[in-house]
Amino acid sequence: MVERGEKPTIISYGALLSALEKGKLYDEALQVWKHMMKVGVQPNLYAYTIMASIYAVQGKFDNVDSVIQEMVTVGIEPTVVTFNAIISSCARNNLGSVAYEWFQRMKLQNIVPNEVTYEMLIEALANDGKPRLAYELHLRAHNEGLVLSTRAYDAVVQSSQTYGATIDISSLGPRPPERKKKVQIRKDLSEFCNLAGVPRRSKPFDRREIYTPQKEELHR
């Protein structure tokens, strides 16, 4: 792509970083990030959020801090989506206490948590043996007018039973109904390009442009 004189955009890089994160190809994502910086493409909120999530899932929280600080330095304020990504990564690694720390930092920056924030944090704390704190957060979300899912409700109830915590289940209200998952299938590449704001004629990345296997690096 670069050899043909076409400069990748932040949209192209963001899509690639997202795909690598979902595929748990974290080393490759870091290669893409470094290449993006090398060619002078400025990260946007989406790209920064993906990198914060990747570092969090790896347990590299000093790097997460660096990403957040860099965002602020260049004038990009972290949003609820940024913190949700970090909290979600903590939850996937059963780091309920760490997830709660990021929730506290989120509030210090006056970023308002949403349903996704509370649901991920409640499940993380419930799985981490902290049913009482999970219960209190569920009540707080309810008092803020948020409607949480069945999973969050069940996580509180099951965790309290498992760890012998005394809670007033009735204060949680009735068990929410199961939510039906909406599955959307993108019909073709043109539809995806329209959604992503990328011209249909755009060419995909050549893997060798951004990632060189270690074996090849050693022979250079």
C-alpha positions in Angstrom: 0.0 0.0 0.0 2.8 2.4 0.9 4.9 1.3 -2.0 2.0 2.3 -4.4 2.1 5.8 -3.0 -1.1 5.4 -1.0 -0.7 6.7 2.6 -2.8 4.7 5.1 -5.2 6.7 7.1 -6.0 6.6 10.8 -9.2 4.8 9.8 -7.2 2.1 8.1 -4.9 1.7 11.1 -7.8 1.8 13.5 -9.6 -1.0 11.7 -6.4 -3.1 11.6 -5.6 -2.5 15.3 -9.2 -3.5 16.2 -8.9 -6.7 14.2 -5.6 -7.6 15.8 -6.9 -6.9 19.3 -10.0 -9.1 18.7 -7.7 -11.9 17.4 -5.5 -11.5 20.5 -2.5 -10.7 18.3 -1.1 -8.2 20.7 2.5 -8.2 19.5 1.3 -7.6 15.9 -0.9 -4.7 17.1 2.2 -3.1 18.8 4.1 -3.4 15.5 1.2 -1.7 13.7 1.1 1.0 16.4 4.9 1.7 16.0 4.6 1.7 12.2 1.7 4.2 12.5 3.9 6.5 14.6 6.8 6.1 12.3 4.9 7.2 9.2 3.5 10.2 11.0 -0.2 9.2 11.3 -1.7 10.8 14.4 -3.7 8.4 16.6 -7.3 9.3 17.4 -9.5 8.4 20.4 -10.3 5.1 18.9 -6.7 4.0 18.3 -5.6 5.2 21.8 -8.5 3.3 23.4 -7.5 0.1 21.6 -3.9 0.4 22.8 -5.0 1.1 26.4 -7.2 -2.0 26.2 -4.3 -4.2 24.9 -1.9 -3.0 27.5 -4.5 -3.6 30.2 -5.2 -7.2 29.1 -1.5 -7.8 29.3 -1.3 -6.4 32.8 1.0 -3.5 31.7 -0.7 -0.8 33.6 2.3 1.6 33.5 1.8 1.5 29.7 -1.9 2.1 30.1 -1.1 5.2 32.2 1.3 6.4 29.5 -1.4 6.1 26.9 -3.8 8.1 29.0 -1.2 10.8 29.7 -0.3 11.0 26.0 -3.9 11.4 25.1 -4.4 14.3 27.4 -1.1 15.9 26.3 -2.2 15.9 22.6 -5.7 17.2 23.6 -7.7 14.0 23.3 -9.7 13.5 26.4 -10.4 9.9 27.5 -14.1 9.0 27.4 -16.3 6.4 29.1 -15.5 4.1 26.2 -11.8 4.4 27.0 -12.3 3.4 30.6 -14.8 0.7 29.7 -12.2 -0.9 27.5 -9.7 -0.9 30.4 -12.2 -2.2 32.9 -13.3 -4.9 30.5 -9.7 -6.0 30.0 -9.3 -6.2 33.8 -12.5 -8.2 34.1 -11.3 -10.7 31.5 -8.2 -11.3 33.6 -10.2 -11.7 36.8 -8.7 -8.5 38.2 -11.8 -7.1 39.9 -9.8 -4.9 42.4 -7.8 -3.3 39.6 -11.0 -2.8 37.6 -12.5 -1.0 40.6 -9.4 1.2 40.8 -9.9 2.3 37.2 -13.6 3.0 38.0 -12.5 5.3 40.8 -10.0 7.1 38.5 -12.8 7.5 36.0 -15.0 9.3 38.6 -12.0 11.5 39.6 -11.9 12.7 35.9 -15.6 13.4 36.0 -16.4 10.8 33.4 -19.9 9.4 34.0 -20.2 5.6 34.0 -22.9 4.0 31.9 -24.6 0.6 32.0 -21.7 -1.1 30.3 -19.3 0.2 33.0 -21.4 -1.0 35.8 -22.2 -4.4 34.3 -18.5 -5.3 33.6 -17.4 -4.0 37.0 -20.1 -5.8 38.9 -19.3 -9.1 37.2 -15.6 -8.6 37.8 -16.1 -8.0 41.5 -18.6 -10.8 41.9 -16.1 -13.2 40.3 -13.3 -11.8 42.4 -15.1 -12.7 45.7 -16.4 -9.2 46.4 -20.2 -9.7 46.4 -20.9 -6.9 48.8 -19.2 -4.3 46.7 -20.8 -5.7 43.6 -24.2 -5.4 45.3 -23.5 -1.7 46.3 -22.6 -0.8 42.8 -25.7 -2.4 41.5 -27.8 -0.3 43.9 -25.8 2.8 42.8 -26.5 2.1 39.1 -30.2 1.6 39.9 -30.3 4.9 41.9 -28.7 6.7 38.9 -31.6 5.5 36.7 -29.6 2.8 34.8 -31.2 -0.5 33.9 -28.7 -3.3 34.1 -28.8 -6.7 32.5 -29.8 -10.1 33.8 -26.1 -11.1 33.9 -25.3 -8.3 36.4 -28.2 -9.2 38.6 -27.4 -12.9 38.6 -23.7 -12.2 39.3 -24.6 -10.3 42.5 -27.0 -13.0 43.7 -24.8 -16.0 42.9 -21.7 -14.4 44.3 -23.5 -13.5 47.6 -24.6 -17.1 47.9 -21.2 -18.5 47.1 -19.3 -16.3 49.5 -22.0 -16.1 52.2 -22.6 -12.4 52.0 -25.9 -11.0 53.4 -27.7 -8.7 51.0 -31.2 -7.6 50.5 -32.1 -9.1 47.2 -35.4 -7.4 47.1 -33.6 -4.0 46.9 -32.3 -5.1 43.5 -35.8 -5.2 42.1 -37.2 -7.9 40.0 -34.8 -10.0 37.9 -34.5 -8.3 34.5 -35.8 -10.2 31.5 -33.2 -11.8 29.2 -32.1 -9.6 26.4 -32.2 -10.9 22.9 -28.9 -10.6 21.1 -29.1 -8.7 17.8 -26.9 -10.2 15.1 -26.1 -8.0 12.2 -24.4 -9.4 9.2 -22.6 -7.0 6.8 -23.5 -8.1 3.3 -20.3 -7.2 1.5 -17.1 -5.1 1.5 -18.9 -2.1 0.0 -21.3 -1.9 3.0 -18.4 -2.2 5.4 -16.5 0.6 3.6 -19.5 2.8 3.8 -19.9 2.2 7.5 -16.2 2.8 8.1 -16.0 5.8 5.9 -13.3 4.2 3.7 -13.5 4.4 -0.1 -14.4 1.1 -1.8 -11.3 1.3 -4.0 -9.0 1.4 -1.0 -6.5 -1.5 -1.0 -5.8 -3.5 2.2 -2.6 -3.5 4.0 0.3 -5.7 2.9 1.3 -7.5 6.1 5.0 -7.2 5.2 4.6 -3.4 5.1 3.9 -3.2 8.9 5.1 -6.5 10.4 8.3 -8.4 9.9 8.7 -11.8 11.5 11.5 -12.0 14.0 13.3 -14.6 12.0 13.7 -12.2 9.1 14.7 -9.4 11.4 17.6 -11.6 12.7 18.9 -12.2 9.2 19.1 -8.5 8.3 
